[in-house]
């Protein structure tokens, strides 16, 4: 029997029931992604207009093969559909893995799960409105007097989509830090002591995922990561205490010896 609600921690399922549960969650996730993909493919003009906005108005991406417009549209629609279907997919992952967690761990995970799509959207918005325009301007104007600038559709849209998705995932730093703290793996004091190492690691990551090779674009990626790390420490200190297990009360007659 298909299940649409999370299985409780106390439930005992057979292997067949676990497989049925997994199949149900996969089907729901695929249906959500399929509906989002159909919507984005249908409204691909809007998606392309948004992604093409950082380009100069007189520069239109070109295609070099008969199949490229179709496959480029499908690829870009798939990226957009993944963003739209993310909340549903995350819930299905949570619902399937819920029985493996104790009540304490569930109280730690659920708030973080709600933060993921919000931070992902914030990362995509930051990448689009702040980082992407700067990167595209730098790349198109670099030594431009030596080249006849044309932009191939497949490379440009893949470049933009990957850059925005990467920024969305990088903005998950508070979720990761809070998860580690609430599960008791680390503490705010350890995070403060590891600040310098964390900044070096974030600088390497920013240089790797930055859509532009210039220092300014890398700094535009690095600065929000550092701010998010500092915010994570504040949140970890305020909210990151591991949830306490409920204490069972003992019967009144226990623990009292004679006289």
Secondary structure as GFF3:
##gff-version 3
##sequence-region A 1 259
A	DSSP	alpha_helix	15	42	.	.	.	ID=ss1
A	DSSP	alpha_helix	44	52	.	.	.	ID=ss2
A	DSSP	alpha_helix	68	97	.	.	.	ID=ss3
A	DSSP	three_ten_helix	98	100	.	.	.	ID=ss4
A	DSSP	alpha_helix	103	126	.	.	.	ID=ss5
A	DSSP	pi_helix	127	132	.	.	.	ID=ss6
A	DSSP	alpha_helix	133	141	.	.	.	ID=ss7
A	DSSP	three_ten_helix	144	146	.	.	.	ID=ss8
A	DSSP	alpha_helix	153	170	.	.	.	ID=ss9
A	DSSP	alpha_helix	173	182	.	.	.	ID=ss10
A	DSSP	alpha_helix	188	193	.	.	.	ID=ss11
A	DSSP	alpha_helix	195	209	.	.	.	ID=ss12
A	DSSP	alpha_helix	215	239	.	.	.	ID=ss13
###
